Amino acid sequence: MKVSFYTLGCRVNQYETEMLKERFRAAGYEPVGEEEFADVYVINTCTVTSLADRKSRQYIRRMKRLNPAAFVCVTGCYAQISPEEVAALEGVDMVVGTSDKGKIPELTSAALESRGAKEGGSESIGGTAEILVRPHTPFEEYEETGTVASMEGRTRAFIKVQEGCNRYCSYCEIPFARGDVRSRQPAKVLEEAKMLLENGFKEIVLTGINTALYGTEKRFKPEFPAGSEFDKYRKLWAESCGEDGACKYGTGLELLIAMISDIPGDFRIRVSSLEPTVVRAEDVMRLLKYEKLCRHFHLSMQSGSSNVLKAMNRSYRREDYMEIAKALFKADPCFGISTDIIAGFPGESEGDFAESLGMTEEIPFCKVHAFDYSKRPGTKAAQMGGHLDPQVKKRRVKELIAAGDAAQKRFFERCAGTERVVLIEEYLPEIGMYVGYTDNFVRTYVAAPEGDAEGTRAGIINSFVRVRLEKNYRDGMTAAPTE
């Protein structure tokens, strides 16, 4: 049977979809593209914004048109937060919560067997979906779903190291969808990293719902297999964290980076995101001693106004964010900092918004993701006064996007003439260039050498090339090899 996947949202969802593909494949299914005819469709949803909810519903309807008799399973954060709403959608057969994603292949097979016996494979109808969603509050242990040995891409691989969040930002539903912080055993992370590197990947991306919270929960007890190979890490963990295993903010993540850095080979490590709600400048600077760690952090800001940050329950000020950015640029003037900014949070004045714009002028971000505030049911922000007119939010987002583009341009100009290492990912025949990303997250275009017009140069894809960055081009920069 054929199974298709559609994924919305964060890198954790992307990782979990790859995990599901492997588990479905092991169960005898054939994974196909998201727009292809399939017997089973799995929609891995996001609920960060109302737009994400709407996209999930649109895809469900589109897939049922492709195959009205298909079995449709909806999982992810939208399914966890609003299971009855999802189950009521026409064509949905099963709704599975975030804590049981790993069981979806088995649940699907069992449901198909039952459906075949009872209905003879007839078309599914809305309003009869089975809901398998547990409340988020009992989630206490990380659900280990095994190693993911392959990814869609050929160069970069994600490893999920952490689940859940306990920061409760006033606008965010994620703690209610994902539950409290649960960390993956470090030995399992190390095992998966080794397997991915053996399979040829050159970049390992550590990801989680709030990655910097890795290992901070008091009930976390790191366990290592017996043997001298793990004696060093067992001792390191005991010396760096408490007797119960819980680490200070940022410490557990640093230990993971240290462990993976010890693996022999030419590869690099990237951290998917860091939260200034969790880490401070000194925590971030400790990470820079690891040579394999990419000089790029996604450091979520959300607002440049300390007043709005307080209302968001972000527990840091504008000045704290600036301190981290200045420290990183002091260590490397071309350090890549990407960020998220929300426009139109309830009560955000024109002065508050101007402070967000001002941050994009003070910091040469390598990428700014701008969003308008989306009211999420059940959050504190939804109950606040001062909700803004949609047209005001739309205008502010447009201004932020323009300011972010200008900041990125200044970042590229700052990097011009410097040498970086780029991991080549693909060849674009229409422009005759190889494309990849530098360690500081600049999308880099390298002209194919003479005699390589078809992009057939042996060994350059999925390899590191030292280049000198030249000038702005498309969504990145051109570069020339220095070797």
C-alpha positions in Angstrom: 0.0 0.0 0.0 1.1 3.6 -0.7 1.4 6.2 2.0 1.7 10.0 1.5 2.8 12.6 4.1 2.1 16.3 4.4 4.0 18.3 7.0 3.4 21.7 8.3 5.4 23.7 10.9 8.7 23.3 12.6 11.7 21.1 12.1 10.5 18.8 14.8 7.5 18.0 12.7 9.8 17.4 9.7 11.9 15.0 11.7 8.9 13.2 13.0 7.5 12.8 9.5 10.9 11.2 8.5 10.5 8.9 11.5 7.0 7.9 10.3 8.2 7.2 6.8 10.8 4.8 8.1 8.3 3.0 10.3 5.7 2.8 7.6 8.3 1.5 5.2 9.3 -1.2 7.8 5.6 -2.1 8.0 5.5 -2.8 4.3 4.1 0.5 3.0 5.6 2.5 0.1 6.0 6.2 0.8 5.1 8.5 -2.1 5.0 12.2 -2.7 2.5 14.5 -1.0 0.5 15.2 -4.2 0.4 11.5 -5.4 -2.4 9.0 -5.3 -2.1 7.0 -2.1 -4.0 4.5 0.1 -3.1 6.4 3.3 -2.5 10.1 3.9 -0.8 11.3 7.1 -1.1 15.0 7.8 1.3 16.2 10.4 -0.2 19.5 11.5 1.0 22.7 13.2 -1.1 25.2 15.2 1.2 28.1 15.7 -1.1 30.3 13.6 -4.7 30.1 12.3 -3.2 29.9 8.8 -1.5 26.6 9.7 -4.8 25.2 10.9 -6.4 26.3 7.6 -3.7 24.8 5.5 -4.2 21.5 7.3 -7.9 21.5 6.4 -7.2 22.4 2.8 -4.8 19.5 2.3 -7.3 17.0 3.8 -9.9 18.1 1.3 -7.4 18.0 -1.6 -6.2 14.5 -0.8 -9.7 13.1 -0.5 -10.3 14.3 -4.0 -7.3 12.4 -5.2 -8.5 9.2 -3.6 -12.0 9.3 -1.9 -11.4 5.9 -0.4 -8.1 6.8 1.2 -7.5 6.4 4.9 -6.7 9.8 6.4 -4.8 10.2 9.7 -4.3 13.6 11.2 -1.6 14.1 13.9 0.5 17.0 15.3 -0.2 20.0 17.3 -3.5 21.0 15.7 -4.8 17.5 16.2 -3.7 17.6 19.9 -5.3 21.0 20.6 -8.5 20.6 18.7 -9.2 16.9 18.2 -13.0 17.1 17.9 -12.7 19.9 15.4 -10.3 17.8 13.3 -12.3 14.7 13.7 -15.4 16.5 12.4 -13.7 17.3 9.1 -15.1 15.3 6.1 -12.8 12.5 5.2 -10.8 12.2 8.4 -10.6 8.6 9.7 -8.2 8.9 12.7 -6.8 11.7 14.9 -3.7 10.9 16.9 -2.1 13.1 19.5 1.5 14.3 19.7 2.5 11.8 22.3 1.6 8.7 20.2 2.9 9.7 16.7 5.3 6.8 16.7 2.4 4.3 16.9 0.6 5.6 13.8 1.8 2.9 11.4 0.5 0.1 13.7 -2.7 2.1 14.5 -3.3 2.6 10.8 -2.8 -1.0 9.8 -5.2 -2.1 12.6 -7.8 0.4 11.5 -7.5 -0.7 7.8 -7.9 -4.3 8.7 -11.0 -3.5 10.8 -12.4 -1.2 8.0 -11.9 -3.8 5.4 -13.7 -6.4 7.4 -16.6 -4.2 8.3 -17.1 -2.0 5.3 -15.3 -3.8 2.5 -13.1 -0.8 1.9 -15.9 1.7 1.3 -15.3 5.4 1.3 -14.8 7.0 4.7 -17.2 9.8 5.8 -16.7 12.8 8.1 -17.7 12.8 11.7 -16.8 9.2 12.4 -13.1 9.6 13.0 -11.4 7.7 15.8 -9.8 10.1 18.3 -6.6 8.8 20.0 -5.5 11.9 21.9 -4.3 12.0 25.5 -4.3 15.1 27.6 -0.9 16.9 27.5 -0.4 17.1 31.3 0.7 13.4 31.9 3.5 13.6 29.3 6.5 12.9 31.4 8.8 10.6 29.4 10.4 11.2 26.0 8.8 8.8 23.5 11.7 7.0 22.0 10.8 6.0 18.4 14.1 4.6 17.3 16.8 6.1 15.1 16.1 7.9 11.8 18.8 6.7 9.4 17.8 8.7 6.3 16.3 12.0 5.3 14.7 13.6 2.2 17.9 15.7 1.6 21.3 14.2 0.9 23.5 16.5 3.0 21.7 17.7 6.1 20.0 15.5 8.7 17.9 16.5 11.7 18.0 14.8 15.1 15.2 15.4 17.6 16.8 15.7 21.1 14.0 17.2 23.1 10.2 17.5 23.4 7.9 19.9 25.1 8.2 23.4 26.7 7.5 24.9 30.1 7.9 28.6 29.3 4.3 29.4 28.5 4.6 32.4 26.4 1.3 34.2 26.5 0.6 33.8 22.8 1.6 30.2 22.3 -0.3 26.9 22.4 2.7 24.7 22.1 3.1 23.7 25.8 -0.6 22.6 25.7 0.0 20.6 22.5 3.4 19.1 23.3 3.4 19.0 27.1 6.3 19.6 29.6 10.0 19.3 28.8 11.2 15.7 28.1 14.7 15.1 26.9 16.0 12.2 24.9 18.7 10.0 26.3 22.2 11.3 25.2 23.4 7.8 24.2 20.4 7.6 21.8 21.3 10.9 20.3 24.9 9.9 19.9 23.8 6.6 18.3 21.6 8.3 15.7 24.3 10.9 14.9 26.9 8.1 14.2 24.4 6.3 12.0 23.6 9.4 10.0 27.2 10.3 9.5 28.0 6.7 8.4 25.2 7.1 5.9 27.0 10.1 4.3 25.3 13.2 5.9 27.7 16.1 6.5 25.6 18.3 8.7 23.8 17.3 11.9 21.0 19.6 13.0 20.0 19.3 16.7 16.3 20.2 17.0 13.6 20.2 19.6 10.5 22.2 20.7 12.8 24.3 22.9 16.3 22.9 22.3 18.1 24.9 25.0 15.9 23.2 27.6 17.5 19.9 26.9 18.3 18.0 30.1 16.9 20.6 32.4 13.9 18.7 33.8 14.5 17.4 37.3 13.2 13.9 36.5 15.7 13.4 33.7 18.3 10.7 34.5 20.8 10.2 31.7 21.8 6.6 31.2 24.8 5.3 29.3 25.5 1.7 28.2 28.3 -0.1 30.0 31.7 0.1 28.5 34.7 2.4 28.5 33.4 4.3 25.4 30.8 6.0 27.6 32.9 6.4 30.8 34.0 9.9 29.8 30.5 11.1 29.1 29.1 9.5 32.2 31.6 11.4 34.3 31.1 14.6 32.3 27.4 14.5 32.8 27.8 13.8 36.6 30.2 16.7 37.0 28.2 19.2 35.0 24.7 18.5 36.1 22.9 17.8 39.4 22.7 14.5 41.3 19.2 13.9 39.8 20.6 14.5 36.3 19.0 17.9 35.7 21.2 20.4 34.0 21.4 24.2 34.2 20.0 26.0 31.1 22.2 25.4 28.1 24.5 22.9 29.9 22.7 19.7 28.6 22.8 21.0 25.1 26.5 21.8 25.4 27.2 18.3 26.6 25.4 16.9 23.5 27.5 19.1 21.2 30.6 17.9 23.0 29.7 14.3 22.6 28.8 14.6 18.9 32.0 16.7 18.3 34.1 13.7 19.5 32.9 11.6 16.6 35.7 11.3 14.0 35.2 12.8 10.6 34.6 15.9 8.6 31.2 17.2 9.4 29.5 20.0 11.2 26.8 20.5 13.8 24.0 23.1 13.7 21.6 24.0 16.5 18.1 24.6 15.1 17.1 27.3 17.5 17.9 28.9 20.8 15.5 30.8 23.1 16.7 34.0 24.9 14.0 33.0 27.5 16.4 30.2 28.4 20.0 31.2 27.5 22.0 34.3 28.2 25.1 35.6 26.5 27.5 33.6 28.7 25.6 30.4 27.9 25.8 31.0 24.2 29.4 32.0 24.2 30.4 28.7 25.9 29.2 26.8 22.8 31.6 28.6 20.5 34.6 26.6 21.6 33.4 23.6 19.6 34.9 23.9 16.1 32.4 21.7 14.5 29.5 23.9 15.6 28.2 26.2 12.9 28.5 29.9 13.4 24.8 30.5 13.1 22.0 30.5 15.7 18.3 31.0 15.2 17.7 33.3 18.2 13.9 34.0 18.4 13.2 37.6 19.4 9.4 38.0 18.8 9.5 41.7 19.7 12.1 44.5 20.0 10.0 46.2 22.7 10.7 45.3 26.4 7.1 46.2 27.2 5.7 43.8 24.6 8.2 41.1 25.6 6.9 41.4 29.2 3.3 41.0 28.0 4.4 38.0 26.0 5.9 36.4 29.1 9.3 36.2 27.4 11.3 36.9 30.6 14.1 38.9 28.9 14.4 42.5 27.8 15.5 44.2 24.5 18.9 44.8 26.2 19.4 41.1 27.0 18.9 40.2 23.3 21.3 42.9 22.2 23.9 41.6 24.7 23.8 38.2 23.1 24.0 39.6 19.5 26.9 41.9 20.4 28.8 39.0 22.0 28.4 36.8 18.9 29.5 39.5 16.5 32.5 40.2 18.7 33.5 36.6 18.4 32.8 36.6 14.6 31.7 39.8 12.8 29.9 37.5 10.3 28.2 35.3 12.8 24.7 34.4 11.3 21.8 35.3 13.5 18.3 34.6 12.2 15.1 35.4 14.2 11.3 35.5 14.4 9.4 38.7 15.0 5.6 39.0 15.7 3.8 42.1 14.5 0.6 43.4 16.1 0.6 41.7 19.5 -2.3 42.9 21.6 -1.5 46.3 23.0 1.5 46.9 20.7 1.8 50.6 20.1 3.4 52.3 17.2 6.3 53.1 19.5 6.6 49.4 20.5 6.5 48.4 16.8 9.2 51.0 16.0 11.4 49.3 18.5 11.1 46.0 16.6 11.9 47.8 13.4 14.9 49.4 15.2 16.3 46.0 16.2 16.5 45.0 12.5 18.5 48.2 11.9 20.8 47.6 14.8 21.4 43.9 14.1 22.4 42.7 10.6 20.3 39.6 10.7 21.0 36.9 8.2 17.3 36.1 8.0 14.1 37.6 9.6 10.9 35.6 9.7 8.0 38.1 10.3 4.5 37.1 11.3 1.3 38.9 12.3 -0.1 38.0 15.7 -2.6 35.1 15.5 -5.1 34.7 18.3 -4.9 31.2 19.7 -7.8 29.9 21.8 -6.9 29.2 25.4 -3.8 31.4 25.6 -3.5 34.4 27.9 -2.9 36.7 25.0 -6.3 35.8 23.6 -7.9 37.2 26.7 -6.0 40.5 26.6 -7.4 43.8 25.6 -6.0 45.9 22.8 -6.3 43.5 19.9 -5.3 45.3 16.7 -7.2 45.7 13.5 -6.1 43.1 10.9 -5.1 45.8 8.4 -2.8 47.4 11.0 -1.1 44.0 11.6 -0.9 43.4 7.9 0.8 46.7 7.3 3.3 46.1 10.2 4.2 42.7 8.8 4.9 44.2 5.4 7.2 46.8 7.0 9.0 44.1 9.0 9.6 42.0 6.0 11.1 44.9 4.1 13.3 45.8 7.2 14.4 42.2 7.4 15.3 42.1 3.8 17.4 45.2 4.3 19.1 43.7 7.4 20.0 40.6 5.4 21.4 42.7 2.6 23.7 44.5 5.1 24.7 41.1 6.5 25.7 39.9 3.0 27.6 43.1 2.4 29.4 42.6 5.7 30.5 39.1 4.7 31.7 40.1 1.2 35.4 39.3 0.9 35.5 36.9 3.8 36.3 33.2 3.6 33.8 30.6 4.8 33.2 26.9 4.2 30.1 26.0 2.2 28.5 22.5 2.1 27.4 22.0 -1.5 23.9 20.6 -1.8 22.8 20.7 -5.4 23.5 21.9 -9.0 21.2 24.4 -10.7 21.6 23.8 -14.5 19.6 26.9 -15.4 22.3 29.1 -14.0 25.2 26.8 -14.2 26.0 27.0 -10.5 26.4 24.8 -7.5 24.5 25.8 -4.4 24.8 25.3 -0.7 25.0 27.0 2.7 28.0 28.3 4.6 28.5 27.6 8.3 27.0 31.1 9.0 23.9 30.3 6.9 24.6 32.2 3.7 23.0 30.6 0.7 26.0 30.4 -1.6 26.2 30.2 -5.4 29.5 28.8 -6.8 30.0 28.8 -10.6 30.7 25.4 -12.1 34.3 25.2 -13.4 35.1 25.2 -17.1 34.2 21.9 -18.7 31.5 21.2 -16.1 28.5 22.8 -17.8 26.2 19.8 -16.9 27.1 19.9 -13.2 28.8 16.5 -13.3 32.0 17.4 -11.4 32.7 14.2 -9.4 32.4 14.5 -5.6 31.4 18.1 -5.2 27.8 17.4 -4.2 27.7 16.8 -0.4 31.3 18.1 0.1 32.8 21.1 1.9 34.4 23.8 -0.3 36.3 26.8 1.1 35.2 29.9 -0.7 35.5 33.6 -0.7 32.1 35.3 -0.6 31.8 38.0 -3.3 28.5 39.8 -3.7 24.7 39.7 -3.3 23.0 37.3 -5.7 19.4 36.1 -5.6 18.6 35.0 -2.1 22.3 34.7 -1.1 25.8 35.5 -2.4 28.1 34.4 -5.1 31.4 32.9 -4.1 34.7 31.7 -5.6 36.6 28.6 -4.4 39.9 29.5 -2.7 41.5 26.0 -3.1 
